[in-house]
Amino acid sequence: QVQLVESGGGWVQPGGSLRLTCAASGTSASINVMAWYRQAPGKQRELVAGITSAGSTNYGDSVKGRFTISRDNAKNTVWLQMNSLKPEDTAVYYCGARDYGLGLTGSWGQGTQVTVSS
């Protein structure tokens, strides 16, 4: 079974930057899709960014041009570089993984809090 652990969250002023890290364990194979989601109080969980083992990426409309996702296939580690942060980015950020070939239909970490305020 695959486990995901997030780190790097914290408090930052508007316009600042943070870098989140997600490390997956429990498999030696490269996970096909790894992604970041976030959930703010009273809101639905939404996609922030996703990346495949081939390097294809996609981003939520609200973060395009500000956030960058990257990964290390050998280590099954994914990062989220967040720049030009806004108060609306405040949320709990979750790492997710999916690989149908590995029988991994969906796995989540426990989340890391990101707070953007002045």
N, C-alpha and C positions, 0 to 999 in steps of 0.2 A: 504494500500500500504506500502511496505517495503522500508525503507530508510537506507543507509549505510554511516557511517562516519569513515574515516581513520585518524590516527594521529601517530606521532612518527618519521616522516621523518626528515631528516636534512643532515648535512655534516659530513663526517668521513674520516679518512685517510685509505689507503689500509691496510688490516689486522685487521681493527677495527670491531666493532659490533654495531648494532642497533636493536631495537625491535619495530615493528609496531603493532598497535592495530586497529581493526575494530569492531565497535559496530552497530548492527542492531536494528531497532525499527519498530513498526507497526504490530507486530504479537507476540502472547504469545506462539505459538508453536515453537518447535525446527526446524530450517531450515535444510533440508537434507544435502545440499552441500554448504559449504562456501570455498572460495578460494582467493588466491592472484594472480594477474596478473601484468605485468609491460610492459611499453612501453618507449623505448628510441627514441630520435629524429631520424626520417627517417627510423624507423623499425616498424615491425608489433607488435601488442600486443601479448605477450606470457604468457603461464601458468608458474607460479613460484611454487605454491604448492596448493593442495586442501585437504579438510578433510570432511568426512561425520559425521553425528550425531552418528554413530556407532563407530567412531574412525579410520576408514580406511583413509589412507593418500596416496598421490602420489606427486612426485616432478618432476620438470623439470630437464633434465639431467645436465644442467650447475650449478645447485645449490645443487645437492645431496651431502650429507655429510657436508654441510656448513649451510644450513637453516633448521629450524624446525618449523612446523605449529602445533598449538594447539587451543583448543576451550573450551568454557563453554556453554553447551547446554541450560541450564536454562536461561542464559543471552543473548544467541545468539551473543556472542562475540568471535572473533578469533584473534589470535596473530601470528606474524611471527618473530621468532628470527633469525637474520642474523649475522653470524660469518664469520671471514676470508674474509671480503668484498674485492672485486676487483673493479678496475675502470670500468670494463665492466658491473658491477651491477648498474651503474648509470642509473636511469630511474624514471619515475613517476610510483608509485606502486598503483594499484587499488584493492579494495576489491569487490568481486562478490558473489552472492548468487543465488541458484537454488533449487526449490522444486516443482516438478510437482503436488504432492498431495495438495499443498497449492495454486496451480495456479500461482506459481512464476517461470516463464520461464527464467528469467535473470534480475538481478538488479546490478547496479554499483554505487560505491561511486564516489566522485569527484577526488580522488587521493591525494597522498602525495609524495613530491619530495625526492628522495634519491640521494645524490651526493657523490661519492667516488673519492677522488683525494688527491695528496700530495702537 
